[in-house]
Amino acid sequence: MHTYKKRYTDSEGSYEIIQIREGEDDRIVSELHYDYLDFIEAGNSPEIVEFVPDPEPTLEQVKEAKREEIRNKRKQAEYSGILWNTHEVGTTESDQVSITLAMLKAQSDSTYSVIWKFSGGEFVTIDATDIVDIVSLIRSHIQSKFDKESQLNDLIDSATAVAEVEGISWDS
């Protein structure tokens, strides 16, 4: 059990409540709890009331939470990268912008080549054909993730029970 003491902070009678905790550091009690401590100090004890749990979420709330979960999983999968000729290619939005800019140059100059730094850290010279190939692979990779999210959202939308929604998973 802890004890409580008033510590006066000035000559005008202002005080703070200190909780004395045996074997632990004392701590200042928030002013929000002063009334409760006065109530207890007066010999009262709190009334024990029945614990009422939060209401179960509605089917729509569960569906919205599942859509958010699936959206987050899609982004993780989308940004997971791909392999091109044994090189790791990043697929974050920044990676997509970089390779798209290179592709724009490659489309206007078929002899264009560039030293590209791949996600694995290696530098490799790639030409216009390679760039278009990489962009195409990235596009397919990303679209497949959006297709999967769309299919899972269709399942979520058609679900009629919470258990049905909870059974939907990105990994299934």
C-alpha positions in Angstrom: 0.0 0.0 0.0 1.2 3.5 -0.8 1.0 6.5 1.5 0.3 10.0 0.4 1.6 13.3 1.8 1.0 16.9 1.1 4.1 18.9 0.3 3.6 22.6 0.6 5.2 24.5 -2.3 4.9 28.0 -1.0 3.9 30.1 2.0 0.4 30.7 0.7 -0.6 27.1 1.2 -0.2 25.7 -2.3 0.7 22.1 -2.2 1.2 19.0 -4.3 0.4 15.4 -3.3 3.3 13.0 -3.2 2.8 9.3 -3.4 5.3 7.6 -1.1 6.2 4.2 -2.6 8.2 1.9 -0.5 11.3 0.7 -2.4 10.5 3.0 -5.3 10.9 6.7 -6.1 8.2 9.0 -4.8 6.0 10.5 -7.4 3.8 13.6 -7.7 0.1 12.8 -8.0 -1.8 14.8 -10.7 -4.2 17.5 -9.5 -6.9 15.5 -11.3 -6.7 12.9 -8.5 -6.8 15.3 -5.5 -10.6 14.9 -5.0 -10.3 11.1 -5.1 -7.6 11.2 -2.5 -9.6 13.5 -0.3 -12.5 11.1 -0.7 -10.4 8.1 0.4 -8.7 10.1 3.2 -12.2 10.8 4.6 -12.7 7.1 5.2 -14.7 6.4 2.1 -14.0 3.5 -0.2 -14.8 3.4 -3.9 -17.9 1.7 -5.0 -17.1 -1.4 -7.0 -19.2 -1.4 -10.2 -19.5 -4.1 -12.8 -17.0 -3.9 -15.6 -18.7 -3.2 -18.8 -16.5 -4.0 -21.8 -16.5 -1.9 -24.9 -19.2 -2.9 -27.3 -18.2 -5.3 -30.1 -17.3 -3.4 -33.3 -20.0 -3.4 -36.0 -19.6 -5.3 -39.2 -18.8 -2.0 -41.0 -16.1 -1.1 -38.5 -14.5 -4.5 -38.8 -14.6 -4.2 -42.6 -13.0 -0.7 -42.6 -10.2 -2.0 -40.2 -9.7 -5.0 -42.5 -9.5 -2.7 -45.6 -6.9 -0.6 -43.8 -4.9 -3.7 -42.9 -5.0 -5.0 -46.5 -4.0 -1.5 -47.8 -1.0 -1.5 -45.5 0.0 -5.1 -46.6 -0.3 -4.1 -50.2 2.0 -1.2 -49.7 4.6 -3.4 -48.0 4.4 -5.9 -50.8 4.4 -3.2 -53.5 7.6 -1.7 -52.0 9.3 -5.1 -51.5 11.3 -4.8 -54.7 11.9 -7.2 -57.6 14.8 -9.0 -59.2 16.0 -8.2 -62.7 18.9 -10.2 -64.0 19.9 -11.1 -60.4 19.9 -7.5 -59.4 17.6 -6.2 -56.6 15.4 -3.4 -58.0 13.7 -1.1 -55.5 10.0 -0.4 -56.0 9.3 2.4 -53.6 7.7 5.5 -55.1 11.1 7.2 -55.2 12.6 4.2 -57.1 9.7 4.3 -59.5 10.2 8.0 -60.2 13.9 7.5 -60.8 13.5 4.7 -63.3 10.6 6.4 -65.0 12.8 9.5 -65.6 15.5 7.2 -67.1 12.9 5.6 -69.3 11.7 9.0 -70.6 15.3 9.7 -71.7 15.6 6.2 -73.2 12.5 6.6 -75.2 13.9 9.8 -76.8 17.4 8.3 -77.3 17.7 4.6 -78.1 21.4 4.7 -77.5 21.0 6.0 -74.0 22.8 4.1 -71.2 23.4 4.9 -67.6 25.3 3.5 -64.6 22.5 2.4 -62.3 22.9 1.7 -58.6 20.6 -1.3 -57.7 19.1 -1.9 -54.2 21.8 -4.4 -53.4 24.4 -1.7 -53.8 26.0 -2.8 -57.1 26.6 -0.3 -60.0 25.7 -1.7 -63.4 25.6 -0.1 -66.8 22.1 -0.5 -68.3 20.9 0.6 -71.7 17.6 1.8 -73.1 16.3 -1.7 -73.6 17.2 -2.7 -70.1 15.5 0.4 -68.7 12.2 -0.3 -70.5 12.4 -3.9 -69.4 12.9 -2.9 -65.7 10.0 -0.4 -65.9 7.8 -3.1 -67.4 8.7 -5.5 -64.6 8.1 -2.9 -61.9 4.7 -2.0 -63.4 3.6 -5.6 -63.5 4.8 -6.1 -59.9 2.9 -3.1 -58.6 -0.3 -3.9 -60.6 -0.4 -7.4 -59.3 -0.4 -6.0 -55.7 -3.3 -3.6 -56.6 -5.2 -6.5 -58.3 -4.8 -8.6 -55.1 -6.0 -5.7 -52.9 -9.0 -5.2 -55.2 -9.9 -8.9 -55.0 -9.6 -8.9 -51.2 -11.7 -5.7 -50.9 -14.4 -7.5 -53.0 -14.3 -10.3 -50.4 -14.6 -7.8 -47.6 -17.5 -6.0 -49.2 -19.4 -9.2 -49.8 -18.8 -10.6 -46.2 -21.9 -10.8 -44.1 -20.4 -11.7 -40.7 -17.5 -10.4 -38.6 -15.9 -13.9 -38.6 -15.9 -13.9 -42.4 -14.1 -10.6 -42.5 -11.6 -11.7 -39.9 -10.8 -14.7 -42.0 -9.6 -12.6 -44.9 -5.9 -12.2 -45.1 -3.3 -10.8 -47.5 -1.2 -14.0 -47.0 -4.0 -16.4 -47.8 
